[in-house]
Amino acid sequence: MPYSGGEHLSVAKALYQLNFYLGVLNIPLTVKDIYETAYRNRRGDFYDDRWLSTLDQNPDVADCIQEPFTTQTIIETLMRTGHEPIVRVLMREVRKRNIGFTQAYMIGMPRRR
């Protein structure tokens, strides 16, 4: 896949939003934990997660909390950009911790007359 700054930005935003979700739900797990589980063994000596600590330093990433997002949009972004290992680890952790969730995203409702 050719380099795409947009793809990297969308992944950074998805991970930042996921970290936000985990924090709001008070789950003792971070994106850094999930990323490490997904990639440390796979990447070996080439593993590096320092960039995750600087996500909020990019205004485009930090401002993404103001954009509409759901767990579904986060997972779709990660899957579309080849980060299935992160999604697998996340799903495993959700099951292991017996976390249940529902999702509702309302764009608008028609007015009643």
N, C-alpha and C positions, 0 to 999 in steps of 0.2 A: 504494500500500500504506500503511495507517495506521501511525503511529509505534508501534513495539514495542520497549520497553527490552530485552525478551528476545532479540529478533533482533539488536540491536546487541551484546549481551553474547555471544551465540553466535558472532557474527563475530569479535569480539575474542578469544574463547577459541580459535577455529579458527586465527586468524593467530598467536597466541602459541604454540600447539601446533606449527604448521608451522615457526615460527622455531626452536623447540626441536629438531625433527627435522633441520632443515638444519644446525644447530650440532653435534648429535650425530654426524651423518654427515660432519662436517668439510667441508661444501660451501661454497665461497667465495661465498655468495649469501645475502642476508637477505630477510625479508619486506618490508622497506622497499624493497629493490631491485626486487622483483617488483611491489609496489604502484605504484612510480613508473613502471615500464615499462608497466603496465596502464592507468594513469590520467592521467599528466602531460599528454599531448597531448589526451586526451579532455576533461579538465576545464580546461585552459588556466589563466587567471588565478585560477580558483577551486580549483586544486589545493592540497591541504594534507595533509601526511603527519605532522605533528608529533605527532598523537595516537598514532601507532604507537610512539613513544619512551616513552610513559607507560603502556603496557599493564600492565607489572608493578607499577604503583602501585595498581592495583585488586586487592584481595585475592581477589575472585571469579575474576578472570582468572589471577592468579599461581598460585592453588591448582588450576587446571584441569590442571596437569601430573600431579596425583595421580589424576585421573579416567581411566578407560579411554578410549583414543582410538587411532585408526589413521589412516593416510593416507586411507583411504576415508571415514571419518567427517568428516575435515577437508574433503575435496573435496565431499562431499554437503552439508555446511553452507554452503560457499561458493556452490555451485550453487543451493541452495534459497533463498538470500538475495540472489540477483541479482549475484553477484560472479564471473560467468563469465570476465571478462577476466583475473582473477587466475589462475584455473585454466588458461586458455589459455597465459598467459606461463609458468606453472610447468611445464606439459607441454612447451612449446617448449624451456625451459632443460634439462629432464631429457633430452630427445632430443639436444640440442646437446652436452651434456656426457657423453653415452653412459652414463647412469646407469641401471642395472637394479635392480629391487627386486621382492621378493615380499612377500606379506602373509599373516600368519596371526594369527588372533585366537581364542584358545581360552577359552571361558567355563568349562568344566569337563569332566571326564571321568568316566564311570561307574566305580565301584569294581569291581575284579576280585575274584571269590570263589574 
